């Protein structure tokens, strides 16, 4: 255990030295895009150091990281396929409505034209012949013949309209067939992604079972939790330093939102802020919200994604920086929908809840920090979570 803490401290020192060097190289850059790229470079270095430590500490943790990353990516792709599938179905439904409307209009015109054709067939040319042979005045005869011409032209126009309607209907049916084919392709892709996701989950379950088998007593579990907590503290501290010189926003300060926020996910309170963990001196710095797998995880406020990757004990973790030293943390996600540098709005879906990080049940771990220090999250939300 002391060796692990020493390694973590050495890791932090190495990262700090690297960050100072990067700051010297990029300190003169005023371009926001350049500063963002510098931030991403810093975070990539932090991630590399943490991954190195995780690999040295526990090969099974490294296997878990790989399995959960694969499952998270498969879930992200699956969500994209499902969204495309839903959009395609909406387009198909709208196209089907157009086809149905065209068929109704075509049927109405066909009935009208059929009535006119029957009338012409019944009268034939006898009406014109009677008019020509009658002794009626020429003026009236001329008017009637003009009426017949208008009627004939109108029938011709109706016929052209029916032909155009038939052409339009044919094109619509072709588009509907093509759309149905694309829909079938999407379904095939969704099936394949679902299969990949299930394989990744099975691989993850095997690694979690292997790790659980090694935790034979509370002392070994406490040591593991302490090491994981140290890794998280190291990450938060380095992120805080890396973000210190990044420009803020003109949004309402995060500090003014106390008691006004909405929880990031719907669920029940499983573990609470300040409660002991594993029966030891280690306490929860946030809350665990029990929720369904894949349930939408939403950003609590406007901010920029500062971290979006796997971390020991946290699984797939998202960290959002809100300015003035405030951060919100979202852990144990099944998949992450945002990347480092992305801006997010209040209530925007940023992840899907899961059980990554070696957890046996689905839930969301959530923290609020100020200048790296954990805050009681209950004070920030307008409603209280129901306890399980």
C-alpha positions as CSV (number, residue, x, y, z in Angstrom):
1,X,0.0,0.0,0.0
2,X,2.8,2.6,0.8
3,X,4.4,1.7,-2.5
4,X,1.2,2.4,-4.3
5,X,0.9,5.9,-2.7
6,X,4.5,6.6,-3.4
7,X,4.0,5.7,-7.1
8,X,0.9,7.9,-7.3
9,X,2.8,10.8,-5.7
10,X,5.7,10.2,-8.2
11,X,3.1,10.2,-11.0
12,X,1.7,13.5,-9.8
13,X,5.2,15.0,-9.6
14,X,6.0,13.9,-13.2
15,X,2.7,15.2,-14.5
16,X,3.2,18.5,-12.7
17,X,6.7,18.9,-14.3
18,X,5.3,18.0,-17.7
19,X,2.5,20.5,-17.3
20,X,4.9,23.3,-16.4
21,X,6.8,22.6,-19.6
22,X,3.7,22.6,-21.7
23,X,2.6,25.8,-20.0
24,X,5.8,27.5,-20.9
25,X,5.5,26.4,-24.6
26,X,1.8,27.4,-24.9
27,X,1.5,30.3,-22.4
28,X,1.8,32.9,-25.2
29,X,-1.0,31.4,-27.3
30,X,-4.1,33.5,-27.1
31,X,-6.1,31.5,-29.7
32,X,-8.9,29.7,-27.9
33,X,-8.5,26.7,-30.3
34,X,-4.8,26.5,-29.5
35,X,-5.5,26.7,-25.8
36,X,-8.1,23.9,-26.1
37,X,-5.6,21.7,-28.0
38,X,-3.1,22.4,-25.2
39,X,-5.7,21.3,-22.7
40,X,-6.4,18.1,-24.6
41,X,-2.6,17.4,-24.7
42,X,-2.3,17.9,-21.0
43,X,-5.3,15.6,-20.3
44,X,-3.9,12.9,-22.6
45,X,-0.7,12.9,-20.6
46,X,-2.6,12.6,-17.4
47,X,-4.5,9.7,-18.8
48,X,-1.4,8.0,-19.9
49,X,0.2,8.3,-16.5
50,X,-2.9,7.0,-14.7
51,X,-3.2,4.1,-17.1
52,X,0.5,3.2,-16.5
53,X,-0.1,3.2,-12.8
54,X,-3.3,1.1,-13.2
55,X,-1.4,-1.4,-15.3
56,X,1.4,-1.7,-12.8
57,X,-0.9,-2.0,-9.9
58,X,-3.2,-4.7,-11.3
59,X,-3.2,-6.5,-14.6
60,X,-6.9,-7.4,-14.0
61,X,-7.8,-3.7,-13.7
62,X,-6.1,-3.2,-17.1
63,X,-8.2,-6.0,-18.5
64,X,-11.4,-4.5,-17.0
65,X,-10.5,-1.1,-18.5
66,X,-10.2,-2.7,-22.0
67,X,-13.4,-4.7,-21.6
68,X,-15.5,-1.7,-20.4
69,X,-14.1,0.6,-23.0
70,X,-15.1,-1.8,-25.7
71,X,-18.6,-2.2,-24.2
72,X,-18.9,1.5,-23.9
73,X,-18.0,2.1,-27.5
74,X,-20.3,-0.6,-28.6
75,X,-23.2,1.0,-26.6
76,X,-22.3,4.4,-28.1
77,X,-22.5,3.0,-31.7
78,X,-25.7,1.1,-30.8
79,X,-27.3,4.3,-29.6
80,X,-26.3,6.0,-32.9
81,X,-27.8,3.2,-34.9
82,X,-31.0,3.3,-32.9
83,X,-31.3,7.1,-33.4
84,X,-30.7,6.6,-37.2
85,X,-33.3,3.8,-37.2
86,X,-35.9,6.0,-35.4
87,X,-35.3,8.8,-37.8
88,X,-35.5,6.5,-40.8
89,X,-38.8,5.1,-39.5
90,X,-40.2,8.6,-39.1
91,X,-39.2,9.4,-42.7
92,X,-40.8,6.2,-43.8
93,X,-44.0,7.0,-42.0
94,X,-44.2,10.5,-43.5
95,X,-43.5,9.0,-47.0
96,X,-46.2,6.4,-46.4
97,X,-48.6,9.2,-45.5
98,X,-47.7,11.0,-48.8
99,X,-48.3,7.8,-50.8
100,X,-51.7,7.2,-49.1
101,X,-52.7,10.8,-49.8
102,X,-51.7,10.5,-53.4
103,X,-53.7,7.3,-53.7
104,X,-56.8,9.0,-52.3
105,X,-56.5,11.9,-54.7
106,X,-55.9,9.6,-57.6
107,X,-58.9,7.5,-56.8
108,X,-61.1,10.6,-56.6
109,X,-59.9,11.8,-60.0
110,X,-60.4,8.4,-61.5
111,X,-64.0,8.3,-60.3
112,X,-64.6,11.8,-61.7
113,X,-63.1,10.9,-65.0
114,X,-65.0,7.7,-65.2
115,X,-68.2,9.5,-64.7
116,X,-67.4,11.9,-67.6
117,X,-66.3,9.1,-69.9
118,X,-69.6,7.2,-69.3
119,X,-71.5,10.4,-70.1
120,X,-69.6,10.9,-73.3
121,X,-70.1,7.3,-74.2
122,X,-73.8,7.5,-73.6
123,X,-74.3,10.6,-75.7
124,X,-71.6,9.8,-78.3
125,X,-71.7,12.2,-81.2
126,X,-75.5,12.2,-81.6
127,X,-75.8,15.4,-79.6
128,X,-73.5,17.3,-82.0
129,X,-75.3,15.8,-85.0
130,X,-78.7,16.8,-83.6
131,X,-77.4,20.3,-83.1
132,X,-76.1,20.6,-86.6
133,X,-79.3,19.2,-88.2
134,X,-81.6,21.3,-86.1
135,X,-83.0,24.6,-87.3
136,X,-81.8,26.5,-84.2
137,X,-80.1,29.8,-84.7
138,X,-76.4,29.7,-85.6
139,X,-75.3,31.9,-82.6
140,X,-76.7,29.4,-80.1
141,X,-75.2,26.5,-82.1
142,X,-71.8,28.3,-81.9
143,X,-72.0,28.8,-78.2
144,X,-72.8,25.1,-77.6
145,X,-69.9,24.0,-79.8
146,X,-67.6,26.2,-77.8
147,X,-68.9,24.6,-74.6
148,X,-68.2,21.2,-76.0
149,X,-64.6,22.3,-76.8
150,X,-64.1,23.6,-73.3
151,X,-65.5,20.3,-71.9
152,X,-63.1,18.3,-74.2
153,X,-60.1,20.4,-73.1
154,X,-61.1,20.0,-69.4
155,X,-61.3,16.2,-69.9
156,X,-57.9,16.3,-71.5
157,X,-56.5,18.3,-68.6
158,X,-58.0,15.8,-66.2
159,X,-56.4,13.0,-68.1
160,X,-53.0,14.8,-67.9
161,X,-53.5,15.3,-64.1
162,X,-54.2,11.6,-63.6
163,X,-51.1,10.7,-65.6
164,X,-49.0,13.2,-63.5
165,X,-50.5,11.7,-60.3
166,X,-49.7,8.2,-61.4
167,X,-46.1,9.3,-62.1
168,X,-45.8,11.0,-58.7
169,X,-47.3,8.0,-57.0
170,X,-44.8,5.7,-58.8
171,X,-41.9,7.9,-57.7
172,X,-43.2,7.9,-54.1
173,X,-43.5,4.1,-54.0
174,X,-39.9,3.8,-55.4
175,X,-38.6,6.1,-52.6
176,X,-40.6,4.1,-50.1
177,X,-39.0,0.9,-51.3
178,X,-35.5,2.4,-51.2
179,X,-36.2,3.7,-47.7
180,X,-37.4,0.3,-46.6
181,X,-34.2,-1.3,-47.9
182,X,-32.1,1.3,-45.9
183,X,-34.2,0.4,-42.9
184,X,-33.4,-3.2,-43.3
185,X,-29.7,-2.4,-43.5
186,X,-30.0,-0.4,-40.3
187,X,-31.7,-3.3,-38.6
188,X,-28.9,-5.6,-39.6
189,X,-26.3,-3.1,-38.3
190,X,-28.3,-2.8,-35.0
191,X,-28.4,-6.6,-34.6
192,X,-24.6,-6.8,-35.2
193,X,-23.9,-4.0,-32.7
194,X,-26.2,-5.6,-30.1
195,X,-24.2,-8.8,-30.5
196,X,-20.9,-7.0,-30.1
197,X,-22.2,-5.2,-27.0
198,X,-23.3,-8.5,-25.5
199,X,-19.8,-10.0,-26.1
200,X,-18.1,-7.0,-24.5
201,X,-20.4,-7.3,-21.5
202,X,-19.7,-11.0,-21.1
203,X,-15.9,-10.3,-21.2
204,X,-16.4,-7.5,-18.6
205,X,-18.4,-9.9,-16.4
206,X,-15.6,-12.4,-16.4
207,X,-13.1,-9.8,-15.4
208,X,-15.3,-8.5,-12.6
209,X,-15.8,-12.0,-11.3
210,X,-12.1,-12.5,-11.2
211,X,-11.5,-9.3,-9.3
212,X,-14.3,-10.1,-6.8
213,X,-12.7,-13.5,-6.2
214,X,-9.5,-11.8,-5.1
215,X,-11.2,-9.6,-2.5
216,X,-11.1,-12.0,0.3
217,X,-11.5,-9.7,3.2
218,X,-12.4,-6.1,4.1
219,X,-8.8,-5.1,4.5
220,X,-7.9,-5.9,0.9
221,X,-11.1,-4.2,-0.3
222,X,-10.2,-1.1,1.7
223,X,-6.7,-1.1,0.2
224,X,-8.2,-1.2,-3.3
225,X,-10.7,1.6,-2.6
226,X,-7.9,3.7,-1.1
227,X,-5.8,3.3,-4.2
228,X,-8.7,4.1,-6.5
229,X,-9.6,7.2,-4.4
230,X,-6.0,8.3,-4.7
231,X,-6.1,8.0,-8.4
232,X,-9.2,10.1,-8.6
233,X,-7.8,12.7,-6.3
234,X,-4.7,12.9,-8.5
235,X,-6.8,13.3,-11.6
236,X,-9.0,16.1,-10.1
237,X,-5.9,18.0,-8.9
238,X,-4.2,17.8,-12.2
239,X,-7.3,18.8,-14.1
240,X,-7.8,21.7,-11.7
241,X,-4.3,22.9,-12.5
242,X,-4.7,22.3,-16.2
243,X,-7.9,24.3,-16.3
244,X,-6.8,27.2,-14.2
245,X,-5.7,29.3,-17.2
246,X,-8.6,28.4,-19.5
247,X,-11.1,31.1,-20.4
248,X,-14.4,31.0,-18.6
249,X,-17.9,31.8,-19.9
250,X,-20.4,34.6,-19.4
251,X,-23.0,32.3,-18.0
252,X,-24.6,32.6,-14.6
253,X,-22.0,31.6,-12.0
254,X,-22.3,28.0,-10.8
255,X,-22.2,29.2,-7.2
256,X,-25.5,31.0,-7.7
257,X,-27.3,27.8,-8.6
258,X,-27.3,26.2,-5.2
259,X,-30.7,24.6,-4.6
260,X,-31.9,25.1,-8.2
261,X,-30.4,22.2,-10.1
262,X,-32.0,19.0,-11.3
263,X,-30.3,15.6,-10.6
264,X,-28.3,14.1,-13.5
265,X,-30.4,10.9,-13.6
266,X,-33.7,9.5,-12.3
267,X,-33.3,6.9,-9.6
268,X,-32.9,6.2,-5.9
269,X,-30.2,7.1,-3.4
270,X,-28.0,4.0,-2.8
271,X,-25.0,5.5,-1.1
272,X,-24.8,9.0,0.3
273,X,-22.3,11.7,0.7
274,X,-20.2,11.3,3.9
275,X,-21.1,7.6,4.5
276,X,-18.3,5.2,5.3
277,X,-17.1,2.9,2.5
278,X,-16.2,-0.8,3.1
279,X,-16.6,-0.3,6.8
280,X,-13.5,1.7,7.0
281,X,-12.4,5.3,7.4
282,X,-12.8,6.1,3.7
283,X,-16.0,8.0,3.0
284,X,-18.2,8.7,0.0
285,X,-17.3,12.1,-1.6
286,X,-20.5,12.0,-3.7
287,X,-23.7,10.0,-4.1
288,X,-24.5,6.7,-5.9
289,X,-27.9,6.9,-7.7
290,X,-29.4,3.5,-8.4
291,X,-30.9,3.6,-11.9
292,X,-31.5,1.4,-15.0
293,X,-28.7,0.4,-17.4
294,X,-28.5,2.9,-20.3
295,X,-30.7,5.5,-18.5
296,X,-29.8,9.0,-19.7
297,X,-27.3,10.9,-17.7
298,X,-27.6,14.7,-18.1
299,X,-25.3,17.5,-17.4
300,X,-26.4,19.5,-14.4
301,X,-25.2,22.8,-15.8
302,X,-23.5,24.5,-18.7
303,X,-19.8,23.6,-19.0
304,X,-16.9,22.1,-20.9
305,X,-15.9,18.4,-20.8
306,X,-12.5,18.2,-19.1
307,X,-12.2,14.4,-18.9
308,X,-14.0,11.5,-20.7
309,X,-12.3,8.2,-20.3
310,X,-11.9,5.1,-18.0
311,X,-10.5,5.5,-14.5
312,X,-9.9,2.8,-11.9
313,X,-12.8,2.5,-9.5
314,X,-14.9,5.0,-11.5
315,X,-15.1,3.1,-14.8
316,X,-16.1,5.3,-17.7
317,X,-15.9,8.8,-16.1
318,X,-17.0,12.2,-17.3
319,X,-15.8,15.4,-15.7
320,X,-17.5,18.7,-16.6
321,X,-15.8,22.0,-15.7
322,X,-18.3,24.8,-14.9
323,X,-16.0,27.7,-14.1
324,X,-14.8,29.4,-10.9
325,X,-13.2,26.1,-9.8
326,X,-16.4,24.0,-9.9
327,X,-16.6,20.6,-11.5
328,X,-19.2,17.8,-11.7
329,X,-18.2,14.2,-11.9
330,X,-20.3,11.3,-13.5
331,X,-18.9,7.8,-12.9
332,X,-19.7,4.1,-13.7
333,X,-21.3,5.0,-17.0
334,X,-22.0,2.4,-19.6
335,X,-21.1,4.7,-22.4
336,X,-19.9,8.3,-22.9
337,X,-21.4,10.5,-25.6
338,X,-19.1,13.5,-25.2
339,X,-15.4,14.1,-25.7
340,X,-12.8,16.3,-24.1
341,X,-13.4,20.0,-25.1
342,X,-17.1,19.6,-25.9
343,X,-19.4,22.2,-24.5
344,X,-22.6,21.0,-22.9
345,X,-25.9,22.7,-21.9
346,X,-28.0,22.1,-18.8
347,X,-30.0,18.9,-19.1
348,X,-28.1,17.7,-22.2
349,X,-27.5,13.9,-22.3
350,X,-23.8,13.3,-21.9
351,X,-23.7,9.6,-21.0
352,X,-25.7,6.4,-20.4
353,X,-25.7,4.9,-16.9
354,X,-24.0,1.6,-16.3
355,X,-21.9,-0.5,-13.9
356,X,-18.4,0.1,-15.2
357,X,-15.5,0.2,-12.8
358,X,-16.1,-3.3,-11.4
359,X,-19.5,-2.7,-10.0
360,X,-22.0,-5.4,-9.5
361,X,-25.1,-3.2,-9.9
362,X,-26.1,-0.4,-12.2
363,X,-25.9,3.1,-10.9
364,X,-24.5,6.6,-11.4
365,X,-21.7,8.0,-9.2
366,X,-22.0,11.8,-8.9
367,X,-19.9,14.4,-7.3
368,X,-19.6,18.2,-7.2
369,X,-16.2,19.7,-6.4
370,X,-14.9,23.2,-5.8
371,X,-11.2,23.8,-6.1
372,X,-10.8,20.0,-5.9
373,X,-12.8,19.7,-2.6
374,X,-15.9,17.5,-2.5
375,X,-19.2,19.4,-1.8
376,X,-22.4,17.9,-0.4
377,X,-24.4,17.5,-3.6
378,X,-27.8,17.6,-1.8
379,X,-27.5,21.3,-1.2
380,X,-27.4,22.0,-4.9
381,X,-30.6,20.3,-6.0
382,X,-34.2,21.5,-5.7
383,X,-35.5,17.9,-4.9
384,X,-34.2,15.2,-2.6
385,X,-33.5,11.7,-3.9
386,X,-35.7,8.9,-2.4
387,X,-33.6,6.4,-0.5
388,X,-33.6,2.8,-1.5
